Amino acid sequence: MPAVRNFALYSAVSVLFNSLLQLTCFVSVLSLDQRRMEDKRLDLLPFLKLDDIRSHRSSESNSSSVIHGRLPTNSNSNNTNQLVLGSDIEDDSIHNETIQTLNQLLDTSNDNVFNNIMKDYYVPFILSKKVKKSIIFIFTIWFGISLSMIPNIKFGLDQRIAIPSGSYLIDYFNDMYEFLNVGPPIYVVVSDVDVTTRSVQQSLCGRFSTCDEFSLMNIMEKEFEMKNLSTIAEPTASWVDDFFTWLNPTLSECCRFKKNTNETQFCSPFQPSRQCEVCYEDREPGWNITMEGLPEHEEFMKFFNEWIQSPSDPCPLGGKAPYGSSIKVDDETNNITYSYFRTAHIPLKSQNDFINAYRNSLRIIKNLKDNLSIDTIFAYSPFYVFFVQYATIVNLTVKLVLSALVILFLISSILLGSVRTSMILIFVVISIIINILGVMSLWSISLNAVSLVNLMICIGLAVEFSIHIVKAYTFSDITKDSFRNDNGGVLGNGNSNININSRVIRVYNSLVTVGGSVFGGITLTKLIGVIVLAFARSKIFEIYYFRMWISLILIASIHSLVLLPVLLTYWGGKFYSNSLIASNINEELVNRLRLAQSGDYGDDEDEDYENCGDSITNLIGN
């Protein structure tokens, strides 16, 4: 489909340039901004340098805790939403008091309101055993309902949708659909056959006794008679039958030769009858319905060339008016290269009618090819070019979605290092797409080139909602040593036997660290940007962009923050702890940023952070 192909090329180039810019320009700008902060220059006026106007932290202990990336122990927490966990790795749980130890371990000094809500209320609630089972049950029912609604999705793109809501063209199209009682024409085109041979003539004609039982005209006549099943509204016009009937000697005003010319010169239409003689009047065999004496080969073309130039007056069977543009003759070989047989569809008043009419034409052509020894035959109507996509759009949609999912699975398996976790990610994406298809059926969003492109975008955005939590689950800085304080003791209530391989600990860590960012940084920002589309004057923006995007944002966010964590606690794959080098580099950069923001530098610290780049280089080298 050209629309999908062009979009894919455009998107691929856009993503490539976006990646290059983020790896080069964006990093450079961030580096310059970091230097600006460390040099205590204003944000919008970087040429102005300020003295140290920031006050120091309220206490020395708080400053130390920021540097070490931990919070002081808060033993008086009144959080009532405690996470009910056990210690056995088989049920992916840890001890009840470990929740406070995790909160100490994870640096939350600069957490925003979303992360605090996640940590204090949402995560303990969603990871309780009863809630997890309820979530699995609810999402299973939702998935089944959405799956059952997919066959109800309509096809087409109503042209009234692309018009501004106040346009006069909407009334025009409404009246046309309501009152126009004429259907579009349909042309059955036949090419690359020798019409001068008797066998081909018999496979095309319909008025003679020796015409094939399943000739083109006989099949089209049956289609016309099946009014409840077919969309053919009138009998098909056959130039072959009209041409042979034009030769009938009983029609004295049609085919005529000049007298005494030995049938070499035709009379003009208005030439007096006394100067002409009727064709086939005294021939043996004469004209008859068995086609025995009708012309073939060169004689056929001699009569045809005269007939196609004959007007409809005085002989109504003259071919110039009705068939002058229906038949193409090669001037060099004097052979007919192609011709068409004309009929019309019934009045088509909706997108579904147009699609059914096109599908009906495909069925007719298949029937003709099965019964005729002619492969170069097809049907054409002016509107077919707009609806040909719907003959293959379902297969194309399935093919594109499956291809995207396979590629996503392979890449995620390599980058995450876990096939099981990648399968969970793929399942969540599939569930999101199925639910969006259910919304399309419920919210009157038809499947067409526009919605198919948006559906492919939905796959990418669904991954964006989920991959951050999956990555935080798979890769973590939490190790056994992470649960010890600076004096070598154990954080929290003295539980040194914490199972860091528990899936629940990993899920808890991922939700507390990046869950708030997914909700506030992805969900809300996209939600605000999409809401404005609801006020667009054109229905195409409201239906195919606002409705689809708002559905995607809500469905994907719910899946990533509700279903995905629960699935990971049950079936999450293997996970990894970041290396010491990566952790030290991360801590070095984070502390540097925090100290730059706080302005809490000592003389020694200034010198250390001036050589921060060398320190990182040494870490990597070691």
MARVEXMI-967972 format. One line per 2 residues: number of its first residue (from 1); their letters; for each residue x, y, z of C-alpha. Coordinates in nm, 3 decimals. Each point is the difference from the previous one (the first is absolute). Layout:
# MARVEXMI-967972
NUM> a> X/Y/Z ~ ...
***
This chain:
# MARVEXMI-967972
1> mp> 0.000/0.000/0.000 ~ 0.166/0.327/-0.111
3> av> -0.126/0.199/0.300 ~ 0.150/-0.243/0.251
5> rn> 0.322/-0.037/-0.200 ~ 0.052/0.376/-0.027
7> fa> -0.070/0.044/0.369 ~ 0.248/-0.275/0.087
9> ly> 0.273/0.165/-0.208 ~ -0.075/0.341/0.149
11> sa> 0.000/-0.137/0.355 ~ 0.320/-0.199/-0.047
13> vs> 0.191/0.304/-0.125 ~ -0.149/0.214/0.279
15> vl> 0.103/-0.247/0.269 ~ 0.349/-0.025/-0.148
17> fn> 0.052/0.376/0.006 ~ -0.158/0.024/0.344
19> sl> 0.241/-0.262/0.136 ~ 0.301/0.172/-0.153
21> lq> -0.105/0.337/0.140 ~ -0.055/-0.143/0.348
23> lt> 0.338/-0.173/-0.003 ~ 0.180/0.314/-0.114
25> cf> -0.172/0.336/0.035 ~ -0.215/-0.089/0.299
27> vs> 0.291/-0.142/0.201 ~ 0.210/0.304/-0.088
29> vl> -0.271/0.241/0.113 ~ -0.043/-0.190/0.327
31> sl> 0.375/0.014/0.057 ~ 0.003/0.375/-0.056
33> dq> -0.296/0.041/0.234 ~ 0.179/-0.205/0.266
35> rr> 0.305/0.228/-0.027 ~ -0.230/0.301/0.028
37> me> -0.150/-0.131/0.324 ~ 0.339/-0.083/0.147
39> dk> 0.120/0.347/-0.093 ~ -0.308/0.148/0.175
41> rl> -0.136/0.181/-0.304 ~ -0.364/0.089/-0.056
43> dl> -0.216/-0.225/-0.213 ~ -0.140/0.250/-0.250
45> lp> 0.287/0.247/0.044 ~ 0.311/-0.219/0.003
47> fl> 0.231/0.298/-0.047 ~ -0.087/0.108/0.357
49> kl> 0.190/-0.180/0.276 ~ -0.132/-0.004/0.356
51> dd> 0.174/-0.041/0.329 ~ -0.092/-0.287/0.222
53> ir> -0.347/0.117/0.102 ~ -0.133/-0.341/0.085
55> sh> -0.009/-0.087/0.366 ~ 0.152/-0.323/0.118
57> rs> -0.213/-0.298/0.085 ~ -0.182/0.024/0.330
59> se> 0.229/-0.254/0.165 ~ 0.330/-0.170/-0.068
61> sn> -0.161/-0.343/0.017 ~ -0.244/0.078/-0.277
63> ss> 0.286/0.122/-0.221 ~ 0.189/-0.320/0.069
65> sv> -0.304/-0.211/-0.081 ~ -0.038/0.175/-0.336
67> ih> 0.363/-0.066/-0.086 ~ -0.030/-0.367/0.091
69> gr> -0.333/-0.033/-0.182 ~ -0.200/-0.123/0.304
71> lp> -0.266/0.134/0.232 ~ 0.029/-0.011/0.376
73> tn> -0.200/-0.272/0.164 ~ -0.355/0.101/0.079
75> sn> -0.121/-0.240/0.261 ~ -0.317/0.196/0.073
77> sn> -0.166/-0.050/-0.337 ~ -0.377/-0.014/0.033
79> nt> -0.062/-0.158/-0.340 ~ -0.300/-0.226/0.037
81> nq> 0.024/-0.153/-0.348 ~ 0.272/-0.250/0.092
83> lv> 0.109/-0.248/-0.264 ~ -0.088/-0.348/0.119
85> lg> 0.299/-0.208/-0.109 ~ 0.177/-0.322/0.095
87> sd> 0.358/-0.117/-0.027 ~ -0.024/-0.298/-0.236
89> ie> 0.133/0.061/-0.352 ~ -0.254/-0.244/-0.140
91> dd> -0.288/0.237/0.078 ~ 0.210/0.307/-0.090
93> si> -0.030/0.175/0.336 ~ 0.205/0.138/0.290
95> hn> -0.050/0.071/0.369 ~ -0.255/0.254/0.112
97> et> 0.251/0.242/0.153 ~ 0.220/0.002/-0.311
99> iq> -0.221/0.264/-0.159 ~ 0.154/0.262/0.232
101> tl> 0.348/-0.124/-0.086 ~ -0.074/0.040/-0.370
103> nq> -0.122/0.354/0.057 ~ 0.328/0.076/0.177
105> ll> 0.202/-0.157/-0.278 ~ -0.171/0.188/-0.282
107> dt> 0.095/0.365/0.001 ~ -0.328/0.190/0.018
109> sn> 0.130/0.336/0.115 ~ -0.091/0.163/-0.330
111> dn> -0.308/-0.209/-0.081 ~ -0.294/0.175/-0.158
113> vf> -0.358/-0.038/0.109 ~ -0.064/-0.289/-0.240
115> nn> 0.290/-0.206/0.135 ~ -0.113/0.065/0.356
117> im> -0.351/-0.116/-0.084 ~ 0.143/-0.308/-0.166
119> kd> 0.217/-0.083/0.301 ~ -0.243/0.079/0.281
121> yy> -0.333/-0.113/-0.143 ~ -0.010/-0.150/-0.347
123> vp> 0.277/-0.262/0.006 ~ -0.089/-0.156/0.339
125> fi> -0.362/-0.023/-0.115 ~ 0.055/-0.146/-0.346
127> ls> 0.253/-0.261/0.113 ~ -0.222/-0.157/0.264
129> kk> -0.097/-0.357/-0.087 ~ -0.378/0.053/-0.019
131> vk> 0.033/0.308/-0.217 ~ 0.239/-0.174/-0.240
133> ks> -0.245/-0.286/-0.056 ~ -0.284/0.246/-0.056
135> ii> 0.209/0.190/-0.254 ~ 0.074/-0.317/-0.197
137> fi> -0.371/-0.087/-0.002 ~ -0.115/0.348/-0.107
139> ft> 0.252/0.031/-0.281 ~ -0.086/-0.349/-0.126
141> iw> -0.369/0.095/-0.025 ~ 0.093/0.330/-0.168
143> fg> 0.221/-0.180/-0.250 ~ -0.276/-0.247/-0.087
145> is> -0.265/0.269/-0.048 ~ 0.230/0.204/-0.223
147> ls> 0.087/-0.308/-0.204 ~ -0.368/-0.077/-0.058
149> mi> -0.064/0.354/-0.126 ~ 0.271/-0.002/-0.269
151> pn> -0.227/-0.154/-0.272 ~ -0.234/0.298/0.044
153> ik> 0.261/0.253/-0.116 ~ -0.122/0.181/-0.310
155> fg> 0.204/0.083/-0.307 ~ 0.025/0.314/-0.208
157> ld> 0.076/0.370/0.026 ~ -0.309/0.215/-0.049
159> qr> 0.097/0.303/-0.208 ~ -0.223/0.219/0.217
161> ia> 0.237/-0.060/0.292 ~ 0.286/0.183/-0.172
163> ip> -0.215/0.313/-0.051 ~ -0.023/0.278/0.262
165> sg> -0.317/-0.033/0.206 ~ -0.158/0.318/-0.140
167> sy> 0.071/-0.065/-0.368 ~ -0.283/0.005/-0.255
169> li> 0.147/-0.316/-0.153 ~ -0.135/-0.203/0.290
171> dy> -0.357/0.086/-0.104 ~ 0.093/-0.080/-0.360
173> fn> 0.126/-0.348/0.086 ~ -0.296/-0.062/0.232
175> dm> -0.246/0.084/-0.279 ~ 0.196/-0.205/-0.251
177> ye> -0.007/-0.309/0.221 ~ -0.369/0.049/0.076
179> fl> -0.149/0.096/-0.337 ~ 0.240/-0.113/-0.275
181> nv> -0.154/-0.313/-0.147 ~ 0.266/-0.085/-0.257
183> gp> 0.292/-0.229/0.069 ~ 0.353/0.042/-0.135
185> pi> 0.088/-0.176/-0.327 ~ 0.200/-0.320/-0.011
187> yv> 0.214/-0.107/-0.294 ~ 0.108/-0.361/-0.059
189> vv> 0.324/0.039/-0.196 ~ 0.128/-0.278/-0.228
191> sd> 0.343/0.024/-0.162 ~ 0.255/-0.203/-0.195
193> vd> -0.251/-0.233/-0.166 ~ -0.069/-0.053/-0.370
195> vt> -0.364/0.103/-0.029 ~ -0.002/-0.091/-0.370
197> tr> 0.001/-0.374/0.079 ~ -0.328/-0.184/0.047
199> sv> 0.094/-0.160/0.334 ~ 0.074/0.337/0.161
201> qq> -0.317/0.150/-0.149 ~ -0.205/-0.281/0.150
203> sl> 0.166/0.051/0.340 ~ -0.106/0.366/-0.002
205> cg> -0.344/0.014/-0.165 ~ -0.341/-0.068/0.152
207> rf> -0.275/0.039/-0.264 ~ 0.084/-0.290/-0.228
209> st> -0.081/-0.366/0.042 ~ 0.360/-0.116/-0.028
211> cd> 0.135/0.238/0.265 ~ 0.170/-0.185/0.284
213> ef> -0.226/-0.086/0.291 ~ 0.233/0.185/0.235
215> sl> 0.102/0.276/-0.236 ~ 0.076/0.347/0.128
217> mn> -0.342/0.136/-0.094 ~ -0.190/-0.299/0.141
219> im> 0.182/0.029/0.332 ~ -0.064/0.374/0.016
221> ek> -0.368/-0.059/-0.079 ~ -0.025/-0.243/0.291
223> ef> 0.165/0.256/0.225 ~ -0.262/0.255/-0.102
225> em> -0.279/-0.244/0.082 ~ 0.140/-0.071/0.350
227> kn> -0.112/0.333/0.140 ~ 0.017/-0.113/0.363
229> ls> 0.359/-0.121/-0.029 ~ 0.159/0.212/-0.270
231> ti> 0.055/0.374/-0.032 ~ -0.056/0.003/-0.380
233> ae> -0.293/0.232/-0.072 ~ -0.056/-0.036/-0.375
235> pt> 0.072/-0.231/-0.296 ~ 0.351/0.013/-0.137
237> as> 0.060/0.173/-0.333 ~ 0.180/-0.238/-0.239
239> wv> 0.171/0.145/-0.304 ~ 0.051/-0.350/-0.143
241> dd> -0.374/-0.073/-0.004 ~ -0.089/0.346/-0.130
243> ff> 0.260/-0.027/-0.274 ~ -0.126/-0.337/-0.123
245> tw> -0.361/0.121/0.023 ~ 0.097/0.303/-0.210
247> ln> 0.080/-0.249/-0.279 ~ -0.356/-0.140/0.003
249> pt> -0.142/0.056/-0.353 ~ -0.348/0.062/0.141
251> ls> 0.134/0.333/0.127 ~ 0.019/0.165/-0.340
253> ec> 0.132/0.334/0.133 ~ 0.304/-0.149/0.173
255> cr> 0.269/-0.186/-0.194 ~ -0.008/0.086/-0.374
257> fk> 0.236/-0.031/-0.296 ~ 0.004/0.215/-0.308
259> kn> -0.148/-0.182/-0.293 ~ 0.229/-0.143/-0.262
261> tn> 0.311/0.028/0.221 ~ 0.026/-0.370/0.085
263> et> -0.040/0.079/0.375 ~ 0.313/0.212/0.008
265> qf> -0.158/0.338/0.075 ~ -0.254/0.082/0.271
267> cs> -0.283/0.244/-0.039 ~ -0.003/0.307/0.220
269> pf> -0.280/0.014/0.260 ~ -0.213/0.247/-0.195
271> qp> 0.070/-0.126/-0.351 ~ -0.322/-0.082/-0.196
273> sr> -0.115/-0.361/0.021 ~ -0.014/-0.036/-0.378
275> qc> 0.379/0.032/-0.009 ~ 0.061/-0.262/0.269
277> ev> -0.051/-0.367/0.071 ~ -0.044/-0.154/0.345
279> cy> 0.285/-0.205/0.145 ~ -0.052/-0.376/0.030
281> ed> -0.319/0.017/-0.202 ~ 0.094/-0.262/-0.259
283> re> 0.299/-0.170/0.169 ~ 0.040/-0.370/0.059
285> pg> 0.005/-0.086/0.282 ~ -0.198/0.304/0.095
287> wn> -0.037/0.185/0.324 ~ -0.153/-0.223/0.273
289> it> -0.004/-0.043/0.377 ~ 0.240/-0.293/-0.018
291> me> 0.278/0.239/-0.104 ~ 0.092/-0.237/-0.282
293> gl> 0.033/0.264/-0.271 ~ 0.115/0.292/0.213
295> pe> 0.338/0.153/-0.087 ~ 0.335/-0.111/0.138
297> he> 0.362/0.114/-0.029 ~ 0.059/0.263/-0.271
299> ef> -0.366/0.012/-0.101 ~ -0.092/0.067/0.362
301> mk> 0.227/0.305/0.012 ~ -0.134/0.125/-0.337
303> ff> -0.356/0.013/0.135 ~ 0.115/0.115/0.347
305> ne> 0.186/0.306/-0.133 ~ -0.318/0.113/-0.177
307> wi> -0.226/-0.073/0.297 ~ 0.212/0.188/0.255
309> qs> -0.026/0.315/-0.218 ~ -0.377/-0.028/-0.055
311> ps> -0.225/0.248/0.187 ~ -0.316/-0.100/0.183
313> dp> -0.220/0.164/-0.264 ~ -0.159/-0.138/-0.208
315> cp> 0.116/-0.340/0.140 ~ -0.019/-0.006/0.383
317> lg> 0.259/-0.281/0.015 ~ 0.281/0.216/-0.141
319> gk> 0.309/-0.037/0.214 ~ 0.151/0.349/0.001
321> ap> -0.211/0.157/0.273 ~ -0.026/-0.285/0.251
323> yg> 0.331/-0.178/-0.063 ~ 0.231/0.255/-0.161
325> ss> 0.213/0.022/0.316 ~ -0.062/-0.358/0.113
327> ik> 0.226/-0.175/-0.248 ~ 0.367/0.059/-0.075
329> vd> 0.132/-0.101/-0.345 ~ 0.371/-0.022/-0.074
331> de> 0.057/0.213/-0.310 ~ 0.304/-0.198/-0.107
333> tn> -0.141/-0.352/0.026 ~ -0.369/0.092/-0.042
335> ni> -0.083/-0.224/0.297 ~ -0.217/0.069/0.303
337> ty> 0.233/0.027/0.302 ~ -0.259/0.055/0.271
339> sy> -0.369/0.074/0.047 ~ -0.245/0.026/0.286
341> fr> -0.358/-0.102/0.074 ~ -0.196/0.264/0.190
343> ta> -0.262/-0.026/0.273 ~ -0.071/0.183/0.328
345> hi> -0.016/-0.060/0.374 ~ -0.309/0.053/0.207
347> pl> -0.013/0.339/0.182 ~ 0.273/-0.001/0.267
349> ks> -0.083/0.209/0.305 ~ 0.267/-0.086/0.259
351> qn> 0.361/-0.105/0.036 ~ -0.114/-0.354/0.065
353> df> -0.198/0.001/-0.327 ~ 0.307/0.112/-0.196
355> in> 0.218/-0.266/0.161 ~ -0.257/-0.273/-0.064
357> ay> -0.033/0.114/-0.363 ~ 0.375/-0.028/-0.050
359> rn> 0.012/-0.342/0.165 ~ -0.291/-0.108/-0.220
361> sl> 0.197/0.102/-0.309 ~ 0.292/-0.215/0.117
363> ri> -0.235/-0.294/0.039 ~ -0.140/0.053/-0.350
365> ik> 0.347/0.019/-0.155 ~ 0.105/-0.318/0.180
367> nl> -0.310/-0.172/-0.136 ~ 0.080/0.120/-0.352
369> kd> 0.361/-0.116/0.018 ~ -0.107/-0.340/0.127
371> nl> -0.238/-0.049/-0.293 ~ 0.181/0.179/-0.282
373> si> 0.340/-0.077/-0.142 ~ 0.088/0.367/0.043
375> dt> 0.236/0.113/0.275 ~ 0.034/0.363/-0.107
377> if> -0.340/0.113/0.124 ~ -0.083/0.242/0.280
379> ay> -0.275/0.232/0.122 ~ 0.032/0.375/0.035
381> sp> -0.211/0.277/0.147 ~ 0.109/0.355/0.088
383> fy> -0.032/-0.059/0.374 ~ 0.195/-0.329/0.010
385> vf> 0.333/0.178/0.042 ~ -0.116/0.131/0.338
387> fv> -0.133/-0.332/0.127 ~ 0.247/-0.254/-0.136
389> qy> 0.187/0.024/0.331 ~ -0.287/-0.167/0.186
391> at> 0.041/-0.325/-0.192 ~ 0.329/-0.064/0.182
393> iv> -0.003/0.237/0.296 ~ -0.078/-0.271/0.257
395> nl> 0.282/-0.226/-0.118 ~ 0.230/0.300/-0.027
397> tv> -0.085/0.111/0.354 ~ 0.069/-0.345/0.143
399> kl> 0.323/-0.028/-0.198 ~ 0.131/0.341/0.109
401> vl> -0.095/-0.047/0.366 ~ 0.156/-0.347/0.017
403> sa> 0.315/0.123/-0.173 ~ 0.033/0.286/0.248
405> lv> -0.054/-0.236/0.294 ~ 0.259/-0.250/-0.126
407> il> 0.260/0.273/-0.050 ~ -0.083/0.144/0.342
409> fl> 0.037/-0.342/0.161 ~ 0.339/-0.065/-0.158
411> is> 0.141/0.341/0.089 ~ -0.136/0.000/0.356
413> si> 0.129/-0.354/0.060 ~ 0.349/0.109/-0.103
415> ll> 0.003/0.329/0.191 ~ -0.174/-0.129/0.314
417> gs> 0.177/-0.335/0.004 ~ -0.319/-0.183/0.097
419> vr> -0.237/-0.179/-0.236 ~ -0.264/-0.037/0.271
421> ts> -0.005/0.370/0.083 ~ -0.014/0.080/-0.371
423> mi> -0.299/-0.230/-0.038 ~ -0.179/0.183/0.280
425> li> 0.075/0.331/-0.171 ~ -0.136/-0.135/-0.330
427> fv> -0.312/-0.132/0.170 ~ -0.069/0.339/0.159
429> vi> 0.043/0.172/-0.338 ~ -0.235/-0.254/-0.162
431> si> -0.257/0.060/0.274 ~ 0.026/0.376/-0.057
433> ii> -0.055/-0.040/-0.376 ~ -0.295/-0.237/0.050
435> ni> -0.162/0.244/0.242 ~ 0.053/0.288/-0.244
437> lg> -0.167/-0.204/-0.274 ~ -0.291/-0.056/0.237
439> vm> -0.024/0.375/0.056 ~ 0.006/0.053/-0.378
441> sl> -0.307/-0.221/-0.029 ~ -0.174/0.171/0.290
443> ws> 0.090/0.359/-0.096 ~ -0.076/-0.021/-0.376
445> is> 0.363/0.017/-0.114 ~ 0.015/-0.172/-0.339
447> ln> 0.299/-0.199/-0.120 ~ 0.168/0.172/-0.295
449> av> 0.343/0.125/-0.103 ~ -0.010/0.280/0.258
451> sl> -0.099/-0.218/0.295 ~ 0.242/-0.273/-0.111
453> vn> 0.289/0.246/0.012 ~ -0.115/0.117/0.343
455> lm> -0.029/-0.361/0.112 ~ 0.363/-0.061/-0.091
457> ic> 0.097/0.313/0.194 ~ -0.195/-0.141/0.295
459> ig> 0.235/-0.297/0.012 ~ 0.301/0.227/0.035
461> la> -0.166/0.218/0.263 ~ -0.122/-0.306/0.190
463> ve> 0.363/-0.108/0.027 ~ 0.095/0.348/0.123
465> fs> -0.250/-0.029/0.285 ~ 0.123/-0.344/0.105
467> ih> 0.371/-0.024/-0.073 ~ 0.113/0.233/0.282
469> iv> -0.156/-0.220/0.266 ~ 0.130/-0.316/-0.167
471> ka> 0.352/0.142/-0.019 ~ -0.008/0.115/0.363
473> yt> -0.118/-0.349/0.097 ~ 0.276/-0.172/-0.198
475> fs> 0.293/0.228/0.087 ~ 0.044/0.131/0.353
477> di> 0.268/0.139/0.232 ~ -0.140/-0.199/0.293
479> tk> 0.251/-0.254/0.137 ~ 0.064/-0.162/0.336
481> ds> 0.246/0.275/0.087 ~ -0.265/0.260/-0.079
483> fr> -0.180/-0.095/0.322 ~ 0.295/0.099/0.220
485> nd> 0.061/0.345/0.136 ~ 0.329/0.187/0.006
487> ng> 0.107/-0.168/0.326 ~ -0.052/-0.350/-0.137
489> gv> -0.328/-0.058/0.177 ~ -0.328/-0.107/-0.155
491> lg> -0.261/0.260/-0.097 ~ -0.351/-0.017/0.136
493> ng> -0.088/-0.247/0.275 ~ 0.309/-0.213/-0.026
495> ns> -0.122/-0.243/-0.262 ~ 0.319/-0.099/-0.181
497> ni> -0.160/-0.297/-0.175 ~ -0.193/0.203/-0.255
499> ni> -0.069/-0.193/-0.319 ~ 0.114/0.248/-0.265
501> ns> -0.097/-0.252/-0.271 ~ -0.368/0.026/0.090
503> rv> -0.215/0.118/-0.289 ~ -0.206/0.217/0.236
505> ir> 0.309/0.193/0.112 ~ 0.091/0.062/-0.361
507> vy> -0.352/0.111/-0.090 ~ -0.016/0.219/0.309
509> ns> 0.329/0.161/-0.094 ~ -0.110/0.060/-0.360
511> lv> -0.334/0.156/0.095 ~ 0.145/0.223/0.270
513> tv> 0.287/0.122/-0.216 ~ -0.162/0.040/-0.344
515> gg> -0.373/-0.054/0.056 ~ -0.056/0.365/0.085
517> sv> 0.193/0.107/-0.308 ~ -0.213/-0.225/-0.221
519> fg> -0.316/0.153/0.141 ~ 0.110/0.362/0.018
521> gi> 0.257/0.015/-0.279 ~ -0.170/-0.216/-0.262
523> tl> -0.369/-0.040/0.079 ~ -0.090/0.352/0.111
525> tk> 0.216/0.181/-0.256 ~ -0.147/-0.201/-0.289
527> li> -0.348/0.040/0.145 ~ 0.029/0.379/0.001
529> gv> 0.134/0.004/-0.354 ~ -0.278/-0.220/-0.135
531> iv> -0.295/0.170/0.169 ~ 0.027/0.302/-0.230
533> la> -0.086/-0.225/-0.298 ~ -0.350/-0.040/0.142
535> fa> -0.074/0.360/-0.101 ~ 0.109/-0.038/-0.365
537> rs> -0.260/0.106/-0.257 ~ 0.071/-0.295/-0.226
539> ki> -0.145/-0.331/0.111 ~ 0.300/-0.189/-0.134
541> fe> 0.217/0.146/0.278 ~ -0.259/-0.070/0.265
543> iy> -0.072/-0.359/-0.104 ~ 0.330/-0.135/-0.128
545> yf> 0.238/0.197/0.221 ~ -0.170/0.120/0.317
547> rm> -0.206/-0.314/0.057 ~ 0.282/-0.239/-0.088
549> wi> 0.270/0.190/0.190 ~ -0.210/0.056/0.312
551> sl> -0.090/-0.369/-0.002 ~ 0.366/-0.096/-0.042
553> il> 0.120/0.224/0.282 ~ -0.258/-0.123/0.248
555> ia> 0.023/-0.367/-0.096 ~ 0.381/-0.008/-0.023
557> si> 0.050/0.183/0.330 ~ -0.241/-0.235/0.179
559> hs> 0.175/-0.304/-0.145 ~ 0.350/0.125/0.081
561> lv> -0.078/0.110/0.356 ~ -0.251/-0.270/0.095
563> ll> 0.022/-0.317/-0.208 ~ 0.372/-0.002/-0.082
565> pv> 0.127/0.016/0.362 ~ -0.237/-0.279/0.102
567> ll> 0.113/-0.223/-0.286 ~ 0.364/0.066/0.090
569> ty> -0.058/-0.105/0.362 ~ -0.134/-0.336/-0.120
571> wg> 0.198/-0.081/-0.313 ~ 0.278/0.256/-0.032
573> gk> 0.322/-0.127/-0.153 ~ 0.355/0.020/0.125
575> fy> 0.148/0.330/0.103 ~ 0.340/0.158/0.039
577> sn> 0.177/0.232/0.241 ~ 0.188/0.286/-0.154
579> sl> 0.378/-0.031/0.013 ~ 0.203/0.193/0.256
581> ia> 0.145/0.219/-0.274 ~ -0.344/0.096/-0.132
583> sn> -0.132/0.063/0.351 ~ 0.298/0.217/0.096
585> in> -0.026/0.204/-0.319 ~ -0.371/0.046/0.058
587> ee> 0.053/0.107/0.362 ~ 0.284/0.232/-0.102
589> lv> -0.214/0.179/-0.259 ~ -0.309/0.020/0.219
591> nr> 0.188/0.139/0.298 ~ 0.170/0.252/-0.224
593> lr> -0.336/0.122/-0.127 ~ -0.151/0.021/0.349
595> la> 0.291/0.190/0.145 ~ -0.012/0.239/-0.296
597> qs> -0.367/0.066/0.066 ~ 0.050/0.047/0.374
599> gd> 0.315/0.213/-0.034 ~ 0.141/-0.190/0.301
601> yg> 0.364/-0.021/-0.111 ~ 0.302/-0.001/0.220
603> dd> 0.348/0.094/-0.120 ~ 0.101/-0.363/-0.030
605> ed> -0.326/-0.092/-0.170 ~ 0.047/0.273/-0.261
607> ed> 0.336/-0.145/-0.091 ~ -0.137/-0.354/-0.004
609> ye> -0.288/0.082/-0.231 ~ 0.219/0.196/-0.235
611> nc> 0.179/-0.332/-0.058 ~ -0.319/-0.204/-0.010
613> gd> 0.051/-0.094/-0.363 ~ 0.340/-0.149/0.084
615> si> -0.154/-0.200/0.284 ~ -0.262/-0.151/-0.228
617> tn> 0.266/-0.082/-0.258 ~ 0.203/-0.178/0.266
619> li> -0.303/-0.198/0.111 ~ -0.067/-0.118/-0.353
621> gn> 0.368/-0.078/-0.052 ~ 0.013/-0.212/0.314
***
